[in-house]
Amino acid sequence: MNEALLRLLTELDDGGYDFITVTPETHRRVLERRKGEKAHDWRDVFGWSMPFESELLAGPVLDVLEEAGAVAREGALLRSKVRVSSLAGRLFLHSAYPTTDEDSVFFGPDTYRFARFLEAELAAVDGVRHLVDIGAGSGAGGITAAALVEPVQVSLTDINPVALGLAATNAAAASIEVSLVEGGLDAVQGPVDLIIANPPYIADPLGREYRDGGDGVGSGLSIEWALQGARRLEAGGTMLLYSGSPIIGGEDRLLTQLAEGLDEVGCTLRYEELDPDVFGEELEQPAYRDAKVERIAAIGAVIRKD
């Protein structure tokens, strides 16, 4: 956990900071409209990732940002290396725009849809012993779920140590005690009765780990995590998977493969389209054109172990 970044969240929260993070394409368009501008307020600095003059953050906010090593110099101006987003009354640290680095920590509309999916499915759940968030990223999913079900133990896993560092700080800000696991579900110790996951699901030409969903035009990782989680669950346990599925000729192949695979490991599946059309700009990529993908649907899968 980064103590300086934790103080940054406290300063922003006390100051009434609020920002809803948009898709990268929307972000790009907004910045294009404001080309050449400098940041005018905290939302510009920590939300829109705009360059700023040091006088704008004079005082404790700039002090803690510098102490955390989270500020970059661009000539006479500065730029925050982190963004801060609002979700369900909490603030979350994640990577500054643009998220092009291999170790970027993503937060955006999928995070909000994931949180709403968790809230809907966990509203009446109690008695959870061990909650595991696979590929936790900023920790937003695990923190949201933990606040809802109050498990005995919370494990946040990720292969990205930068993500785990930000997740630890976000959890501390939310007063949620977590264990950090560098790796995947196989690195988690002990019985598990609730798993949540929001895996990457885009066919990313750059192969960035936080974004690339693997084979099947980005659906391979979702299937792998779902089956791995299903095998690991204790009897009576639940896995909540939020992902995206490429729809080809009207067919949802992720649904077909999940249904077949989960039946073989003794799990039931309830599956729903949460949004029929997300990240439409990705259809311009060769992988989607070649596979004749007509849309990418955001989906929620509820997997239960008999």
C-alpha positions in Angstrom: 0.0 0.0 0.0 1.2 3.5 -0.8 0.7 5.7 2.2 1.1 8.9 0.2 -1.6 7.8 -2.4 -3.9 6.9 0.5 -3.5 10.5 1.8 -4.2 11.7 -1.7 -7.5 9.8 -1.8 -8.4 11.3 1.6 -7.6 14.8 0.5 -9.7 14.4 -2.7 -12.6 12.8 -0.8 -12.6 15.5 1.8 -12.6 18.1 -1.0 -15.7 16.6 -2.6 -13.9 15.2 -5.7 -16.1 13.2 -8.1 -15.3 11.9 -11.5 -16.9 9.2 -13.7 -14.4 7.6 -16.1 -15.4 7.1 -19.7 -14.2 4.8 -22.5 -10.8 5.6 -24.0 -12.5 6.7 -27.3 -14.8 9.2 -25.4 -11.8 10.4 -23.4 -9.8 11.0 -26.6 -12.7 13.0 -28.1 -13.1 15.2 -25.0 -9.4 15.9 -24.9 -9.4 16.7 -28.7 -12.0 19.4 -28.0 -9.7 20.9 -25.3 -6.5 20.6 -27.2 -3.9 23.0 -25.9 -5.7 23.7 -22.7 -4.2 23.3 -19.2 -6.1 21.8 -16.3 -8.4 24.1 -14.5 -9.4 21.9 -11.5 -9.0 18.6 -9.8 -11.3 16.8 -12.3 -9.0 17.9 -15.1 -5.9 16.7 -13.3 -7.1 13.4 -11.8 -9.9 12.6 -14.2 -9.0 13.9 -17.6 -5.2 13.5 -17.1 -4.5 17.0 -18.3 -1.2 18.8 -17.7 -1.3 21.4 -14.9 0.6 24.2 -13.4 2.0 23.5 -9.9 0.1 26.4 -8.4 -3.2 24.6 -9.2 -2.5 21.9 -6.7 -0.5 24.0 -4.3 -0.6 22.5 -0.8 -1.2 19.0 0.5 -2.6 17.5 -2.7 0.6 18.3 -4.7 2.8 17.3 -1.7 1.3 13.8 -1.5 1.4 13.4 -5.2 5.1 14.2 -5.3 5.8 12.1 -2.3 4.1 9.1 -4.0 6.3 9.6 -7.1 3.1 10.0 -9.1 3.8 13.2 -10.9 5.6 13.7 -14.2 7.2 16.9 -15.5 6.4 18.1 -19.1 8.4 21.2 -19.5 7.0 23.9 -17.3 3.9 21.8 -16.6 3.1 18.7 -14.5 0.9 15.7 -15.1 -0.5 13.1 -12.7 0.6 9.5 -13.3 -2.7 8.3 -11.7 -6.3 8.9 -12.2 -9.0 8.8 -9.6 -12.6 7.7 -10.3 -15.8 7.6 -8.3 -17.8 4.4 -7.8 -20.6 3.8 -5.3 -19.5 6.6 -3.0 -15.8 5.6 -3.0 -12.7 6.8 -4.8 -10.4 4.5 -6.7 -6.9 5.0 -8.0 -6.0 3.6 -11.5 -3.7 4.4 -14.4 -3.6 7.8 -16.1 -4.8 8.2 -19.6 -3.8 6.9 -22.1 -3.6 3.3 -20.8 -1.1 2.1 -23.3 1.6 0.7 -21.0 1.8 -3.0 -20.5 1.3 -2.6 -16.7 -1.7 -0.2 -17.1 -4.5 -0.6 -14.6 -7.8 0.0 -16.3 -11.0 1.5 -14.9 -14.0 2.5 -17.0 -17.6 1.8 -18.1 -16.9 -2.0 -17.7 -16.1 -1.4 -14.0 -19.4 0.3 -13.5 -21.3 -2.4 -15.2 -19.4 -5.1 -13.3 -20.2 -3.3 -10.0 -23.9 -3.1 -10.8 -23.9 -6.8 -11.7 -22.3 -7.7 -8.4 -24.8 -5.5 -6.5 -27.7 -7.2 -8.2 -26.5 -10.7 -7.6 -25.1 -10.3 -4.1 -27.9 -8.3 -2.6 -29.3 -11.3 -0.7 -26.0 -13.3 -0.2 -24.5 -13.8 3.3 -22.3 -16.2 5.1 -19.4 -15.9 2.6 -16.2 -17.2 4.1 -13.6 -16.6 1.3 -14.2 -14.1 -1.6 -11.6 -14.2 -4.4 -11.4 -11.5 -7.1 -9.5 -12.9 -10.1 -7.6 -10.3 -12.1 -8.6 -7.7 -9.6 -6.9 -4.7 -11.3 -7.8 -1.6 -9.2 -9.7 -3.9 -6.8 -13.0 -2.1 -7.5 -14.9 -5.4 -7.9 -13.5 -7.1 -4.9 -14.0 -4.0 -2.7 -17.6 -3.6 -3.9 -18.4 -7.2 -3.3 -16.7 -7.3 0.1 -18.8 -4.3 1.3 -21.9 -6.2 0.2 -21.3 -9.6 1.7 -18.8 -8.9 4.5 -16.7 -12.2 3.9 -14.3 -13.6 6.5 -11.5 -13.3 4.0 -10.9 -11.4 0.8 -8.2 -12.3 -1.7 -7.3 -10.0 -4.7 -5.3 -11.7 -7.4 -3.5 -10.1 -10.3 -0.3 -10.9 -12.4 0.4 -7.1 -12.4 2.2 -5.9 -9.2 1.3 -2.3 -10.1 -2.4 -3.2 -10.0 -2.0 -5.0 -6.7 -0.3 -1.9 -5.2 -3.2 0.4 -6.3 -5.7 -2.2 -5.2 -4.2 -2.3 -1.7 -4.4 1.5 -1.4 -8.0 1.5 -2.7 -8.9 -1.2 -0.2 -7.3 0.7 2.7 -9.3 3.8 1.7 -12.5 1.8 1.8 -11.5 0.2 5.2 -11.6 -3.3 3.6 -9.0 -5.8 4.8 -7.6 -7.8 1.8 -4.9 -10.3 1.0 -2.9 -9.6 -2.2 -1.9 -12.6 -4.4 0.4 -12.1 -7.3 -0.7 -14.6 -9.8 -4.0 -16.3 -10.6 -6.5 -18.5 -8.7 -4.1 -21.3 -8.4 -1.9 -19.2 -6.1 -4.8 -18.7 -3.7 -4.7 -20.8 -0.5 -7.7 -22.5 1.2 -11.3 -23.2 0.4 -13.2 -20.6 -1.8 -16.9 -20.2 -1.8 -17.3 -16.9 -3.8 -15.3 -15.9 -6.9 -15.8 -12.8 -9.0 -14.0 -12.0 -12.2 -14.0 -9.4 -14.9 -11.4 -10.8 -17.4 -10.0 -8.9 -20.4 -12.2 -9.8 -23.4 -10.9 -7.7 -26.3 -8.9 -9.2 -29.2 -6.1 -6.7 -28.7 -3.6 -6.4 -31.6 -0.9 -5.2 -29.1 -1.5 -8.2 -26.8 -1.6 -6.1 -23.6 -2.3 -8.4 -20.7 -4.8 -6.1 -19.0 -6.9 -5.9 -22.2 -6.3 -9.0 -24.4 -8.8 -11.8 -23.9 -7.0 -14.4 -25.9 -8.3 -16.8 -28.5 -11.9 -16.9 -29.8 -11.8 -13.2 -30.7 -11.1 -12.3 -27.1 -13.3 -14.9 -25.3 -10.7 -17.5 -24.5 -9.6 -16.1 -21.2 -13.2 -15.8 -20.0 -13.8 -19.5 -20.6 -10.5 -20.4 -19.0 -11.2 -18.4 -15.8 -14.8 -19.6 -15.6 -13.8 -23.3 -15.8 -10.9 -22.9 -13.4 -13.1 -21.1 -11.0 -15.9 -23.7 -11.3 -13.4 -26.5 -10.4 -12.1 -24.5 -7.4 -15.4 -23.6 -5.8 -16.6 -25.4 -2.7 -19.9 -27.2 -2.9 -22.7 -24.6 -2.8 -20.3 -21.9 -3.9 -20.9 -19.2 -6.6 -18.8 -17.5 -9.3 -19.9 -14.2 -10.8 -18.3 -13.6 -14.2 -18.7 -10.3 -16.0 -17.2 -10.3 -19.5 -17.8 -9.5 -23.2 -18.8 -11.9 -25.9 -18.3 -11.5 -29.7 -21.6 -12.2 -31.4 -21.1 -13.9 -34.8 -24.1 -14.5 -37.1 -26.4 -14.0 -34.2 -24.7 -16.7 -32.1 -23.1 -16.2 -28.7 -20.3 -18.7 -28.8 -19.1 -17.8 -25.3 -22.5 -18.9 -23.9 -22.3 -22.2 -25.9 -18.8 -23.0 -24.7 -19.5 -22.0 -21.1 -22.7 -24.1 -20.9 -20.9 -27.2 -22.3 -17.8 -26.8 -20.1 -19.6 -26.0 -16.8 -22.0 -29.0 -17.2 -19.0 -31.3 -17.3 -17.7 -30.0 -14.0 -21.0 -30.1 -12.2 -22.0 -26.5 -12.2 -25.1 -24.7 -13.3 -25.1 -21.5 -15.4 -27.4 -18.5 -15.5 -26.4 -16.1 -18.3 -27.6 -12.7 -19.3 -26.7 -10.0 -21.8 -26.2 -6.8 -19.7 -25.5 -4.5 -22.7 -25.9 -5.7 -26.3 -23.3 -3.4 -27.8 -20.0 -2.2 -26.2 -16.7 -1.0 -27.7 -18.2 -0.9 -31.2 -15.0 0.8 -32.5 -13.2 -2.5 -32.0 -15.1 -4.0 -34.9 -12.8 -2.1 -37.2 -9.8 -4.3 -36.1 -8.8 -7.1 -38.5 -9.5 -9.9 -35.9 -13.2 -8.8 -35.7 -13.6 -8.1 -39.4 -12.1 -11.5 -40.3 -14.3 -13.4 -37.8 -17.4 -11.4 -39.1 -18.2 -10.2 -35.5 -21.4 -8.1 -35.7 -21.3 -6.8 -32.1 -19.6 -7.3 -28.7 -22.1 -7.9 -25.9 -21.4 -7.3 -22.2 -22.6 -10.4 -20.3 -23.1 -11.6 -16.8 -22.8 -15.3 -15.9 -23.8 -16.7 -12.6 -22.1 -20.1 -12.0 -23.1 -22.3 -9.1 -21.4 -25.5 -7.8 -23.8 -28.3 -7.0 
